[in-house]
Amino acid sequence: MRIMGRIFFLLLFSLFFVSGCSVKYKTVVKMRKGDIESVKLSKEDRKKLKNLKRDLISLSSETNKAEAQKLAYIAVTYPVYLAKKYSLVYPPQFHNFLVNIRLRDKGLCYQWVEDMMRYIKCKKFKTFDFHWAVANRGKLNEHNVIVVTAKNRPFESGILLDAWRNSGRIFWTKVVKDKDYSFKEWKSKSRWLSSYGCIP
């Protein structure tokens, strides 16, 4: 009976702990009718936006600068909206646990990929291609991200966009330079991404 009491106490403590671990952002994103209506960017996110735009432009001399600006803007701001929608808590591994025991509906890495791509597809980018990348496929530490390349360029030339890793704060790097994961293209999922409709 004492063991059951301790388990109950730990579960109760965990629930109180969860409520105190909500992720807070200085950037504020408001949505209206499935689109970003207004954004108040933090100083840190303004810098991220500028740097990500630069890196996206560097993918190819044929990359459209306005599209690079638009994609960088989505990558920095839309995860903030999703984090609120997911009732995100920190760290991401703990949020995964909450999803797996059904105390949260969404927020696993592949769900970030799906939801971000549904929004990105609405913008009809012409100078970028998008790929589904996976590391440690089928293992407990499997991780999924979006990889963006210049149009018709190889997967290995791309930049990964990872909203899960830093709890809604976008992380990006060249896909071949990630120090934490070794990503490969999940080609059947990439084909699936290309068939996505626009679902804001």
N, C-alpha and C positions, 0 to 999 in steps of 0.2 A: 504493500500500500504506500509506503514511503517513496518507493521508486516512482510509482505513478504520480504521486504528488509533486515530486521533483521535475518529472517530465512536463507536467502541466504548468508548473511555475516557469520552466525554461521557455515553453511555447508562448506563454503570456508575456514574459519579458521580451521575447523576440518580436512580438506584435507591437509592443510599446517602442522598441528599438527601431522598428521599420518606420514608424511615423516620424521619428526624429532624423531619419537619414535621407529625406527627400532632397533631390538635387535642385539647387538654386542657381539661377542664371542672372547676370546683369543685363544680358540682351533680352529684349521682350519682343515676341512675335505674335501678331494678331492675324487670325484667318477669317475670311468671309467668303461664303459660297465656294469653298474648296480651293481658294487661292490666298496667297499672302497679301493681306490688306495693308498692314503697316508694320514697321520694324524700328525698334530703338536699339541700335548696335552699341555694345560696350567698346571701349578703347581697344581691348584685346581682340575682339572679333572684327573690328575695322581693319586691324593689322593683318589678321588671318585672311580676310577677304582680299586684300591687296596682294598678299603673298601667294595665295592659291590661284588667283587670276593670272599672275605672272607665270606660275608653274604650268598652268593649263595652256597658256599661249606658247610656251616653249616646246610643247609637244610636236608642233609642226609650223612651218612658215605659212601654211594654208589655213591655219586655225583662225576662225573669225573672232576678233577681239570682243565684240559685243556678246557673242555666245559664251566666251570664256568668263566674262563679267557675270552673265546671267547664271551660269552653272556654279561659279564660285559663291554667288549670293545664295543660291538654293542650298548648297552644301554646308554653308555656315549657319543659315537661319532655320531651314526646315527641320533639322534634328532637334532644335530647341522646342519647336511645336510638338514634334513626336514625343519628346521626353515628357512633356506635360500630359499628352494624351495617354501615354503608358503609365502615368503616375510613377515615374522613374525614381529608384533609390540607388544609393551608392554603397559599395562598389558594384560594377556590372555583374560580377559573378554571383553576388548576393541577390541581385535582381533576377538573374536566371533561376536561382533557387526558388524565389517567390512565384515565378511563372510556373515552374515545374510542380509546385504544390498547390497551384491554382489560387494564390492570393493576389496575383497580377495576371491580366489577360495577355499582355504582349510585352516584347522588349528583348527577345532572343536575337542573336546577331542576324540570322537569316530573315527575321521579320523586319529589322531595320532595312535590309537590302530590298525586300519586296515593297515596303511602303515608300521608301525613297524613290525607287524606280518607277512606281506608279505615278508619282508626282512629276518626276523628271520627264517621263514619256509625254506628259501633257504639253511640254514646251517645244517639242519637235526639233531637236538639235540636228543640224545638218553637217557640222564639221567635226562631230565626235561620235565614236562608237562606245557602247557600254558592254561590259563582260561581267559574268559572275565568277568570282574567284573563291577558292576554298583552300584551307590549310588543315592538315590532320583529319582528312575526311573519314567519317565513320568512327572517330575516336571521341572520348569524353571532352577533349579540348578542341574539337572541331571549331573552325572559325570561318565565317563567310563575310565577304566585302564586295563592293562594287569596284571594278577597275575601268577607268576611262582612258581611251586612246584617241589619238587623232584618227580621222576617217580612214578606214582601210589599212591601218597600221597594226603591227603584231601586238599581241597581248603583252609580251615582255617589255614593250616600250612604254607601257601605260603607267598611270598614277592611280594608286588605290585610295578610295574614299571610305573611311571607317568611322561610323557614328557611334558604334557600340563601345569601342575600347575605352574612350574617355567620357562615358556616360552622357552622350548627346553633344559633346564638344568635338567637332570634326577633327579627325586625325588623317593626315595624308602623307604619302611618300612615294617614291618610285617603287613599283611593285617588286622589283628585283633587289631593292635595298632595305626592305623591312628587316629589322633586327630581331623581331619577336616571332615572326611567322614566315614560313616558306610557302608561298601561294602558287597554285596552279589553276589554270582555267577549268571550270566545270562546264564543258562544252554543251551538254544537254540543257543545263540551266541557262547558259548564255542564249541559246536558241529560244528558250522559253521567255527570257527577258525581251528578246526582239519581237515576240508576239504579244507582249503586254499591251493592253489598251490604256487609254488615258483614264485613270480613276483617281481624281483629286481627293 
